[in-house]
Amino acid sequence: MLRKTIALTLCLCGVISFAQRNKEKDSIRQLDEVVVTATRVPKALKDVPITVQVVTAEDIRKSHSIDFKSFLETEFSGINFTYNGGMPNINMMGFDGKYVLFLINGERMAGEAFDNVDYDRLNLDNIERIEVIKGAASSLYGSNALGGVINIITKKVRKPFEGNVGYVYDTSEGHKTNLTVGTNQKWFDLSVASFYRKRDPYVITDKEPLVERYENGTIKSQYSLNSMNVAGFTVYNVEPTVRLKFSPKADISITPNYYFSERKGGVEVSEKLRDRYYNYGVQGSSNIDLGERSHLELSGSYDRYDKFNYYVIPKEQKKKYQNVLWRGGAQFNSVLFGNNATVLGIETQSDELLDKRFTNSTELTRQQAQTYSAFLQQDIALTESLSLVAGARYDYHDLFKGFPTYRLTAMYRVEPFTFRGGYASGFRSPTLKELYSNWFHPWGGGFQIVGNENLKPEKSDNFTFSVDYSYGKFDFTAITQYSKVHDKIDNTEEKDANGKLVAIRKQNLNGNSTIVSSELSATYRPSKSFRLKASYGYHNMDRRRSEIRPHTVTFKAEYIPKREALYIPNVIVTGKYVSDTKLYSEDTDKKLYYAEYEGYNEVHLQLSSRLPYHFTLSAGVNNVFDYTPNVVGFYSSITPGRTYYVGLKWIY
């Protein structure tokens, strides 16, 4: 399978070479875009030896996406979501939420459900850009960056006054309101970003029964038609930021935030009992220029995420979960010789979890872990065409002791091609839940979920190779990644003599788990107003119980008139296809059987027009062809079918 993937990449390179006869002077790629996530220092995208994908605030604005998850799924072929227990679970290039590190301005997010952060915390209207590294980044970011990093960079105020007010209504009974105001003055910046979202619960129902089959085609089980309640919610967030500019060479920024969410399950019990989530946090940083070629950054964050049972009739709530992350660090950057940059940093982090699922009782119990880290990276420009990045990091975990990780990547540019490739090691420490969980799950007759204090950290070897072709009206990218994960942590099922599930236990798998993934993308712009974009993603795991859908395709066609044009509509059509998948299990005789979920595609139409006085009117259709799943479940789409939306926004 790896050979097929590499061959596909090389074939694309050949096609790109043939396409050079269409040579024009101007590339459509925004190669001067500055990114920070790949090397932890600001660097032009075209000069970064590590493959980075970037989407900007303009991309987000044009998409008119109502939430962060839907935007990611539409924009990237290699990113998909399933809905374990009704909660979103990301898959990026074959890695699930445990292996993808989410950052906000370089800081980790507390709180998780099914190994994923709370994506509803993220305010799309306050995002300047999203930087995505696909592949291990543990040498810079430590644990959880084994599969990649998604860094959300929030907006900064650039004018004496900025304002952004908007409202969107969706026929699935969804409402979204946002308000952002800010000012940039000589000695300080000040901004306040906020949003409110609400959606009612809804029900999706099977069109045909779920069937489980053995590999020879024999039917094991056939279930009756089922329905699934998709939870509704009410969420809001307030996030002020103040930056004090002491001089052109020194500043300090502080960003507190508050977030609230109430989840309504849509079933009868939710009229009496609901889930509530709170987030309190603060980020702070100070940047100091130590001369023209050296820079010091001091940073820290505190992030707390609480979960409560909310009893509607007495209007009382009881805490059931609390996660606190805090981090402090210092980073020194210096350009010593030519364009050769050195990054040196230290940081410490604490992870504290309060949960009643540690002791199989109703009492809250506290577990915690600390990590101390140091990292070094050298960026070397050997020639104008060839550059290297070498990095190393050492993490000392108070439960698992020390773990070194390394990276060596190279970039070679020969117009109009850019080649990137390299090796990176990665690791992931077991979470506190994986170590200490011990609780009874009532679903399906009930079973125990048990952690394992003897778990070992996962380690990985990762190889990446990419080719960019950027010439004239065409832009092509091919990425291939090969990862071998050692001591992968997974679930093992324990059943009684009658085949009834009695426990799920955590364990390290013997041997290696291999993940192979590739992405191909192409963009063509026949004129300044028209753009066509398509991408294809392929993922393969040698462990057969993965719910990963191996093939995904995205496409986008857009007509964007001149920015100052009034009344002329922007027209964007986007779509995504995901292939079918088979979810495997074992019976009491260790024979494999599977349930199959069909492939599907969803197409969306977005229209928007600029109006006088800085207003923009938008409208659109989600799921144009009214797709709904034949079999509903954790691994199906949760779309309610075709919906419509209309919105109005004022941006100054």
C-alpha positions in Angstrom: 0.0 0.0 0.0 2.9 2.4 0.7 4.3 1.7 -2.7 1.0 2.6 -4.3 0.9 5.8 -2.4 4.4 6.8 -3.3 3.7 5.9 -6.9 0.6 8.1 -7.0 2.7 11.0 -5.7 5.4 10.4 -8.3 2.8 10.2 -11.1 1.4 13.5 -10.0 4.9 15.0 -10.2 5.1 13.8 -13.8 1.8 15.5 -14.6 3.0 18.7 -13.0 6.3 18.6 -15.0 4.3 18.3 -18.3 2.1 21.2 -17.2 5.1 23.6 -17.2 4.3 24.6 -20.8 1.5 26.7 -19.3 4.1 28.8 -17.5 3.1 32.2 -16.4 4.9 34.7 -14.2 2.5 35.1 -11.3 1.8 32.3 -8.9 -1.5 32.1 -7.2 0.0 30.8 -3.9 0.3 33.3 -1.1 3.9 32.3 -0.5 4.7 35.5 1.5 2.2 34.4 4.2 4.1 34.3 7.5 3.6 31.2 9.7 4.9 30.4 13.2 3.7 26.9 14.1 6.2 24.8 12.0 9.3 26.3 13.5 8.0 28.4 16.5 9.4 31.5 14.8 7.8 33.8 12.2 8.9 32.6 8.8 7.6 33.0 5.2 5.6 30.0 4.1 7.8 29.5 1.1 10.9 29.2 3.2 9.6 26.7 5.8 11.1 23.2 5.3 8.1 21.6 7.0 4.8 21.1 5.2 2.3 23.6 6.5 -1.3 24.2 5.4 -2.7 27.6 6.1 -6.2 29.1 5.9 -6.8 32.8 6.5 -9.5 35.0 7.9 -10.5 35.8 4.3 -11.0 32.1 3.6 -13.2 31.8 6.7 -15.2 34.9 5.9 -16.0 33.7 2.4 -17.0 30.2 3.6 -19.8 31.6 5.9 -19.4 28.4 8.0 -21.4 28.5 11.2 -18.9 26.6 13.3 -15.3 25.5 13.4 -15.9 21.8 12.8 -17.9 22.3 9.6 -15.2 24.7 8.3 -12.4 22.2 8.8 -14.3 19.4 7.2 -15.1 21.4 4.1 -11.7 23.0 3.7 -9.4 19.9 4.2 -9.9 16.5 2.5 -7.7 14.9 5.2 -9.8 16.0 8.1 -13.1 14.3 9.0 -15.3 13.9 12.1 -17.2 11.0 13.5 -19.6 11.4 16.5 -18.8 8.9 19.3 -21.5 9.2 21.9 -22.8 12.3 20.0 -19.5 14.1 20.6 -17.3 15.0 17.6 -14.1 12.9 17.1 -11.6 14.3 14.6 -9.6 12.2 12.2 -6.6 13.9 10.5 -4.5 11.9 8.1 -5.4 8.6 9.9 -4.9 10.0 13.5 -7.7 10.6 15.9 -8.1 13.2 18.6 -5.6 11.7 21.0 -2.8 12.4 18.5 -3.8 15.8 17.2 -2.7 18.8 19.3 -5.0 21.8 19.3 -3.5 25.1 20.2 -4.8 28.6 20.6 -2.0 31.1 20.0 0.4 28.3 20.8 -1.3 27.3 24.1 -3.0 24.0 24.9 -6.7 23.7 25.6 -8.1 22.0 28.7 -11.1 19.7 28.7 -11.9 16.8 26.5 -14.7 14.3 25.6 -13.8 11.1 23.7 -10.2 12.4 23.4 -11.3 15.7 21.7 -11.3 19.3 22.8 -14.6 21.2 22.9 -14.7 22.6 19.4 -17.6 24.9 20.2 -15.2 27.0 22.2 -13.6 28.3 19.0 -14.9 31.6 17.6 -14.6 31.5 13.8 -15.1 35.3 13.6 -12.0 35.9 15.8 -9.6 33.7 13.9 -6.8 35.4 11.9 -5.5 32.1 10.4 -5.3 28.4 11.1 -2.0 26.7 10.6 -2.0 22.9 10.2 1.1 20.6 10.5 0.3 17.1 9.4 2.8 14.7 10.9 4.7 14.4 14.1 5.7 17.6 15.8 6.8 16.3 19.2 10.3 17.8 18.9 8.7 21.2 19.3 5.4 20.5 21.1 5.9 17.3 23.1 3.2 14.8 23.8 -0.1 14.6 21.8 1.7 16.1 18.7 2.4 12.6 17.4 -0.2 13.0 14.6 0.0 16.7 13.9 -0.7 20.2 15.2 -3.6 22.6 14.5 -2.7 26.1 15.8 -5.5 28.7 15.8 -4.1 32.3 15.7 -6.6 34.9 16.9 -7.0 38.3 15.3 -5.1 41.4 16.3 -6.4 44.9 16.1 -4.7 47.0 13.4 -6.9 50.1 13.1 -8.0 52.9 15.6 -11.4 51.3 15.5 -12.6 47.9 14.3 -16.0 46.3 14.6 -17.7 43.1 13.5 -21.3 42.3 14.2 -23.3 39.5 12.6 -26.3 37.3 12.9 -27.1 34.0 11.1 -30.3 32.0 11.1 -30.4 28.4 10.0 -33.7 26.4 9.3 -32.5 23.6 11.5 -33.4 26.1 14.3 -29.9 27.3 14.6 -28.9 30.9 15.6 -25.5 32.5 15.7 -24.6 36.0 16.8 -21.1 37.5 17.0 -19.8 40.9 18.3 -16.2 42.1 18.2 -14.9 45.6 18.8 -11.3 46.8 19.2 -9.0 49.7 19.0 -5.3 50.1 18.2 -3.6 53.1 19.9 0.0 54.2 20.2 0.6 52.6 23.6 -2.0 49.9 23.8 -4.4 47.6 21.8 -7.8 46.6 23.2 -10.4 44.2 21.8 -13.4 42.2 23.0 -14.6 39.2 20.9 -17.8 37.3 21.8 -20.3 35.0 20.2 -23.6 33.3 21.0 -24.9 30.1 19.3 -28.1 28.0 19.8 -29.5 25.0 18.1 -32.5 22.8 19.0 -32.1 19.0 19.2 -33.3 16.9 16.3 -33.8 13.2 15.4 -32.4 11.2 12.5 -33.8 7.7 11.7 -32.5 4.6 9.9 -33.8 4.0 6.4 -32.6 0.4 6.6 -31.5 -1.9 9.4 -27.9 -2.2 10.5 -26.4 -5.6 9.5 -23.3 -7.3 10.9 -21.6 -9.8 8.6 -18.7 -12.2 8.9 -15.9 -11.8 6.3 -17.4 -14.6 4.2 -20.6 -12.6 3.8 -22.7 -14.6 6.3 -25.0 -12.5 8.3 -24.3 -12.5 12.1 -26.9 -10.0 13.3 -29.6 -7.8 11.8 -31.0 -5.1 14.0 -34.4 -3.3 13.9 -34.7 0.2 12.6 -33.2 2.7 15.0 -33.1 6.5 15.6 -30.5 8.8 16.9 -31.1 12.0 18.9 -28.6 14.7 18.0 -28.2 17.1 20.9 -29.1 20.7 20.8 -27.0 23.4 22.6 -26.7 26.9 23.8 -23.1 28.3 23.9 -21.6 31.7 24.4 -18.1 33.1 24.9 -16.4 36.4 25.8 -12.7 37.0 25.2 -11.1 40.4 25.8 -7.5 41.1 24.9 -5.2 43.9 26.0 -1.7 44.6 24.7 0.5 47.2 26.3 3.3 48.5 24.1 6.0 49.8 26.3 8.3 50.6 23.4 8.8 49.4 19.8 10.9 46.6 21.2 8.8 45.3 24.2 5.1 44.5 24.8 2.9 42.4 27.0 -0.4 40.8 26.1 -3.1 39.4 28.4 -6.2 37.5 27.1 -8.7 36.1 29.7 -11.7 34.2 28.4 -15.1 32.8 29.6 -17.1 30.1 27.9 -20.5 28.5 28.8 -22.3 25.6 27.1 -25.5 23.8 27.9 -26.2 20.5 26.0 -29.8 19.3 25.6 -29.9 15.7 24.5 -33.3 15.7 22.8 -34.6 12.8 24.8 -37.2 12.8 27.6 -34.6 12.8 30.4 -33.0 16.0 29.1 -36.1 17.9 30.1 -34.9 17.2 33.7 -31.2 16.7 33.4 -28.7 18.4 31.1 -24.9 18.8 30.7 -23.3 22.1 31.4 -19.7 23.1 30.5 -17.7 26.1 31.7 -14.3 27.3 30.7 -12.2 29.9 32.5 -8.7 30.8 31.2 -6.1 33.4 30.7 -3.1 33.6 28.3 -0.2 36.0 28.8 2.9 36.7 26.8 5.7 39.3 26.7 7.9 39.9 23.6 11.3 41.6 23.9 13.6 42.4 21.0 17.2 41.9 22.1 18.8 43.7 19.2 18.0 43.4 15.5 18.5 39.6 15.3 17.5 38.2 18.7 14.2 37.9 20.4 12.9 36.7 23.8 9.4 35.5 24.5 8.0 34.8 27.9 4.5 33.1 27.9 2.1 31.3 30.1 -1.5 30.1 30.3 -4.1 28.8 32.7 -7.1 26.9 31.3 -9.8 25.3 33.4 -12.7 23.3 32.0 -15.6 22.1 34.2 -18.5 19.8 33.5 -21.7 19.7 35.6 -25.0 17.8 35.8 -27.7 20.5 35.6 -31.1 19.5 37.2 -33.7 21.7 35.5 -36.5 21.7 38.0 -34.7 22.7 41.1 -32.2 24.7 39.0 -29.2 23.1 40.7 -26.0 21.7 39.3 -23.4 19.2 40.5 -19.8 19.1 39.4 -18.7 15.8 37.7 -15.4 16.8 36.1 -12.7 19.4 36.2 -9.6 19.6 34.1 -6.9 22.3 34.7 -3.9 22.9 32.5 -1.3 25.5 33.2 1.9 26.1 31.3 4.9 28.5 31.6 7.8 28.9 29.3 10.6 31.0 27.8 11.8 30.9 24.2 14.9 32.6 22.8 15.3 33.1 19.0 18.4 34.4 17.3 19.7 34.7 13.7 23.4 34.3 14.0 24.9 33.8 10.6 23.1 34.8 7.4 19.6 33.3 7.6 20.5 30.5 10.0 18.1 30.7 13.0 18.4 29.1 16.4 15.5 28.5 18.7 16.0 27.5 22.3 13.2 27.1 24.8 12.2 25.7 28.2 8.7 25.1 29.6 6.8 23.4 32.3 3.2 22.1 32.3 0.8 20.7 34.8 -2.3 18.5 34.0 -4.8 18.1 36.8 -8.0 16.1 36.5 -10.9 15.8 39.0 -13.3 13.1 38.0 -15.7 10.6 39.7 -14.8 8.0 37.1 -11.5 7.1 38.8 -13.0 5.1 41.8 -16.2 3.6 40.5 -18.2 5.8 42.9 -20.0 9.1 43.1 -17.0 10.8 44.8 -14.7 13.1 42.9 -11.0 12.0 42.9 -8.0 14.0 41.8 -5.1 12.8 39.6 -2.3 15.0 38.2 0.9 14.9 36.2 3.7 17.4 35.6 6.0 17.7 32.6 9.3 19.7 32.3 10.8 20.3 28.9 13.6 21.8 26.9 14.0 22.1 23.2 16.5 23.2 20.6 16.1 23.8 16.9 18.5 25.0 14.2 17.3 26.3 10.9 20.2 26.2 8.3 20.1 27.8 4.9 22.8 25.9 3.0 22.1 27.6 -0.3 19.3 29.7 -1.8 17.7 26.5 -2.9 18.5 24.1 0.0 17.7 24.4 3.7 17.5 22.1 6.7 15.8 22.1 10.0 17.2 20.0 12.8 15.5 19.9 16.2 15.5 18.0 19.5 13.4 18.1 22.6 13.6 16.4 26.0 10.4 15.9 28.1 10.6 14.7 31.7 7.2 13.4 32.8 6.9 12.8 36.5 5.1 9.4 35.9 7.1 8.1 32.9 10.5 9.9 33.3 12.4 11.2 30.3 11.6 11.0 26.5 13.8 12.6 23.8 12.3 13.3 20.3 14.1 14.5 17.2 13.4 16.0 13.8 15.4 16.4 10.6 13.7 17.9 7.6 14.9 19.4 4.3 13.6 21.7 1.6 14.9 21.9 -1.9 13.6 24.4 -4.4 14.0 24.3 -8.2 11.5 26.5 -9.8 8.6 25.8 -10.2 8.9 22.9 -7.7 9.5 22.8 -4.0 10.4 19.4 -2.4 10.1 18.8 1.3 10.9 15.7 3.3 12.2 14.4 6.5 12.0 12.2 9.6 10.5 13.0 13.0 10.1 10.9 16.1 7.1 11.3 18.3 5.6 10.2 21.6 2.3 10.4 23.5 2.1 9.9 27.2 -1.0 8.0 28.4 -3.7 10.3 29.6 -4.9 10.4 33.2 -8.1 8.8 32.0 -6.3 5.9 30.3 -4.3 5.3 33.4 -6.9 5.6 36.2 -10.4 5.2 34.8 -12.7 2.7 36.6 -16.4 3.2 36.1 -19.6 1.5 34.9 -21.0 2.3 31.5 -24.8 1.6 31.4 -25.1 1.4 27.6 -25.9 -2.0 26.0 -26.7 -3.8 29.3 -23.7 -2.3 31.0 -20.0 -2.9 31.2 -16.9 -1.6 33.1 -14.3 0.8 31.6 -11.0 0.2 33.3 -7.7 2.0 32.9 -4.2 0.6 33.2 -1.6 2.1 35.5 1.1 0.0 33.7 0.6 1.6 30.3 3.7 2.8 28.5 3.9 5.9 26.4 3.4 5.5 22.7 6.4 6.2 20.4 6.5 6.7 16.7 8.8 7.0 13.7 7.4 9.3 11.0 8.5 10.0 7.5 7.0 12.7 5.2 7.5 13.8 1.7 5.8 16.5 -0.3 6.0 18.3 -3.6 4.6 21.7 -4.4 4.2 23.0 -7.9 3.2 26.7 -8.2 3.2 28.3 -11.5 0.9 30.7 -13.2 -2.7 29.8 -12.8 -2.0 26.4 -11.4 -1.1 25.2 -8.0 -0.5 21.5 -7.1 0.5 19.8 -3.9 1.2 16.2 -3.0 1.9 14.9 0.5 2.7 11.4 1.6 3.2 10.4 5.3 4.3 7.0 6.7 4.1 6.5 10.5 5.0 3.5 12.6 3.5 3.7 16.1 5.1 1.5 18.8 3.2 0.4 21.9 -0.1 1.9 20.6 -2.7 2.2 23.4 -6.0 0.6 22.5 -9.1 -1.0 24.0 -9.4 -4.7 24.7 -12.8 -6.2 25.2 -13.6 -8.7 28.0 -16.7 -10.9 27.5 -18.3 -13.6 29.6 -19.1 -17.1 28.5 -22.3 -16.0 26.8 -20.5 -13.3 24.7 -21.8 -10.4 26.7 -19.4 -7.5 27.0 -18.4 -7.1 30.7 -15.3 -4.8 30.5 -13.2 -2.6 28.2 -9.6 -2.3 29.4 -6.7 -0.2 28.1 -3.6 -1.9 26.9 -0.5 -1.4 24.8 -0.7 -3.3 21.6 2.2 -5.7 20.8 4.4 -4.7 17.9 3.9 -1.8 15.6 0.9 0.0 14.1 1.4 1.4 10.7 -0.5 4.4 9.3 0.0 5.5 5.6 -1.7 8.6 4.3 -1.5 10.8 1.3 -3.1 14.0 0.1 -3.3 15.5 -3.4 -4.6 19.0 -4.0 -4.9 21.2 -7.1 -6.1 24.8 -7.6 -6.7 26.6 -10.8 -7.6 30.3 -11.2 -8.6 31.2 -14.7 -9.2 34.8 -13.7 -8.9 37.0 -10.6 -12.6 36.4 -9.8 -12.8 32.6 -10.4 -11.1 29.8 -8.5 -11.4 26.0 -8.7 -10.0 23.8 -6.0 -10.0 20.1 -5.4 -8.3 17.7 -3.1 -8.1 13.9 -2.4 -7.1 12.2 0.8 -6.2 8.6 1.4 -5.6 6.9 4.7 -4.8 3.3 5.6 -4.1 1.6 9.0 -3.0 -2.0 9.4 -5.2 -2.3 12.5 -8.5 -3.4 11.0 -10.8 -2.1 13.7 -10.4 1.5 12.7 -13.5 3.5 11.8 -11.4 5.6 9.4 -12.9 6.2 6.0 -10.0 5.6 3.6 -10.9 8.0 0.8 -12.1 11.6 0.9 -12.5 14.2 -1.8 -13.3 17.9 -1.5 -14.0 20.5 -4.1 -14.7 24.2 -4.2 -15.7 26.5 -7.0 -15.9 30.2 -6.3 -16.7 33.4 -8.0 -15.5 36.4 -6.0 -15.9 39.8 -7.6 -13.7 42.8 -6.7 -13.8 43.5 -3.0 -15.2 47.0 -3.5 -18.1 45.8 -5.8 -21.5 46.3 -4.3 -24.6 44.0 -4.8 -22.7 41.6 -7.1 -23.0 38.2 -5.3 -20.1 36.0 -4.3 -21.0 32.5 -5.3 -19.2 29.5 -3.7 -20.1 25.8 -4.2 -18.3 23.3 -1.9 -18.6 19.6 -1.5 -17.1 16.6 0.2 -17.3 12.9 -0.5 -16.2 10.3 2.0 -16.0 6.6 1.2 -17.7 3.8 3.0 -16.0 2.1 6.0 -16.2 -1.2 7.8 -16.1 -1.3 11.5 -14.7 -4.6 12.8 -15.3 -6.5 16.1 -14.7 -10.1 17.3 -17.2 -12.7 18.5 -16.7 -15.1 21.4 -14.7 -17.4 19.0 -12.4 -14.6 18.0 -13.9 -14.5 14.5 -14.0 -11.1 12.9 -17.3 -9.5 11.8 -18.1 -6.1 10.6 -20.8 -3.4 10.2 -20.6 -1.4 7.0 -21.4 2.3 6.8 -22.1 3.7 3.3 -20.1 6.5 1.6 -21.8 9.8 1.1 -21.3 13.3 -0.2 -22.7 16.6 0.8 -22.7 19.8 -1.4 -23.2 23.3 -0.1 -24.1 26.6 -1.8 -23.1 30.0 -0.4 -24.1 33.4 -1.7 -23.1 36.8 -0.3 -23.3 40.4 -1.5 -21.6 43.5 -0.2 -24.0 46.3 0.6 -23.4 50.0 1.4 -22.2 51.1 4.8 -20.0 48.0 5.3 -22.9 45.5 5.4 -22.8 42.0 3.9 -25.9 39.9 3.2 -25.4 36.2 3.0 -27.7 33.2 2.2 -27.1 29.6 1.3 -28.2 26.0 1.2 -26.4 23.3 3.2 -26.6 19.7 1.9 -28.1 20.7 -1.4 -29.1 17.2 -2.5 -30.8 16.4 0.9 -28.6 13.5 1.9 -29.5 11.6 5.1 -27.8 8.4 6.2 -29.3 5.0 5.5 -28.0 3.7 8.8 -27.5 6.2 11.6 -24.9 5.8 14.4 -21.7 7.1 15.8 -19.9 6.7 12.5 -22.5 8.1 10.1 -23.2 11.6 9.1 -25.5 13.5 11.5 -26.9 15.9 8.9 -30.7 16.5 9.3 -30.9 16.9 5.5 -31.2 20.0 3.4 -31.2 23.3 5.4 -31.2 26.9 4.5 -29.6 29.9 6.1 -29.6 33.7 5.9 -27.3 36.2 7.6 -26.3 39.8 7.9 -22.9 41.1 8.9 -21.4 44.6 9.5 -17.6 44.8 9.3 -15.7 48.0 9.8 
